[in-house]
Amino acid sequence: MTAQRFADGPVIPNFGKPSACLRDNGWFCTDWIHEHWGDTLQPALIQHIQLTLIAVGIGFAISFALALVALRFGFLDPPLGVFTDFLYTIPSLALFQLLVPLSGVTVTTVEIALVSYTLFILYRNIVVGLRSVPPEVLESARGMGLTRRQTFLRVELPLAMPAILAGLRIAVVATISIATVAAFLIEDGLGAPIFAAIGTPDLFKTELVAAGGLAILLALTADALLTLAQRALTPWNRVR
Amino acid sequence: MPTEAAELVFDEATKVYPGRDAAAVDHLSLTVPAGEICVLVGPSGGGKTTALKLVNRLIPLTSGYIRIDGRQIGDYDVTELRRSIGYVIQQVGLFPHMTIEGNIGTVPRLLGWKRERIRDRVGELLELVGLDPEEDRKRFPAELSGGQRQRVGLARALAANPALMLMDEPFGAIDPIVRARLQDEFLRLHREVRKTVVFVTHDVDEAIKVGDRIAILREGGRLAQYDTPQQILEHPVDDFVADFVGRDRALKALTLKTLGDLELSPATDDGLPRLSADTSLRDALAVAVAERREALLVVGPDGSPLGVAKREDLLR
């Protein structure tokens, strides 16, 4: 089905007035990048960020809720862990195909798949983080008269932060990488120009390198930002 | 609850854990007068910690009453009750993600104190427990030693000026030298801020040193004897108490008095060992035995001779 789509497209991309670099299918033709930043690369980058943020955002909300349920009702933790584990093992392409009959060839299908993958990482990390709070800290909180809610918001949650943020970092980087596969289904994200480049008869190298490079750069930037956030939010972890 | 010291009464207080036949605390009745330190001591399984946690309702009573200044603990809102009682535990339980200032200010913040008032109070308390009010307030618990952390724990419990303090083996995890110093500082601090204190320990020597009164609990949470350290050492009510305080109880009793408490003979300076008036009789006896002397010269804080203590005076 998808292979069909590429076959429908123009076999030879329209490059306008091609430079020498483009005629030779060079690895990094700046003139093409310049010309198509606005109509190809930038929109793809923005879509990619959107895909990632939505997936991680929803994934985080679901994981958080599941983690709270698991902590309240301990017997639910093993089955929930196995379930999120199982979701993670389904190959993304297979998951897309499984979901198409349910939600069609839409961004929703892509997001459902991406969210499923974040659950495994986020759920585990949130549970581990909240469980790692030392019992004597909880006892002193209770003894000093913090309510259940105050204990959660002021003690358990901040102390779980390092683990939660570590999970978030992995989830974001993984999602940025997996989201390129979304182009298998819809023409969204940095996967689209990558697929387009692969679809050309002699592999359009500049577009492949530019889009792929952007995906890598995005992942590295996100990782760096989240590392900084982690440091800023958990100053007590830097002492000792 | 008044912010000065409160009187604490256990009245037939009983705790039976669900699914157990035997009580953990069995009809415990005792009164801790306002401003005194009551030490709960006894073998493990004696219910000391359970009895302590009944007071701030970390453990609910099965039957009987506990009253603070005449008011039953059950009549308080549980959160309010806990905020008005200082609570110190062996593992301290400082919040690792908060600075020392944040830790000490926990209860005042919950009570809605103004920022400046909390800042001033934190400085005051740090000074009181012997930490640096400027440097140490910004540190995190991980940057402090075990002894320093326990001092912060004590300051945190004192923060909102509670009328009652509950201390569960507060110095139990600290090495002997620092522990002795913390005990001394705690007693000095208690002379400054006379709170009613319930103090749990399994260490008889600590109980004798710290307690105004000692409650000895035996297995099953039954009160064996509740008395001053002097009375317990000199007149144990039964073999259990005598055994528990140890065969050297006569020697332990000597730790309760100092040379200054004795009637001294006129001073004659003929090369006797010189000991200051605040030396305990036990230490003085140890010196007399070690130096094979029949008498010791007692001197004041400025080193001037006060008189002579004979060896038999120490043992009288």
Interface residues (C-beta under 8 A of the other chain):
Chain A: P134 E136 V137 L138 E139 S140 A141 R142 G143 M144 G145 L146 T147 Q150 V155 P158 L159 M161 T234 P235 W236 V239 R240
Chain B: N56 L58 V78 T79 E80 L81 R82 R83 S84 Y87 I89 Q91 V92 G93 L94 F95 P96 H97 M98 T106 V107 L110 R139 F140 P141 A142 E143 G153 R156 L166
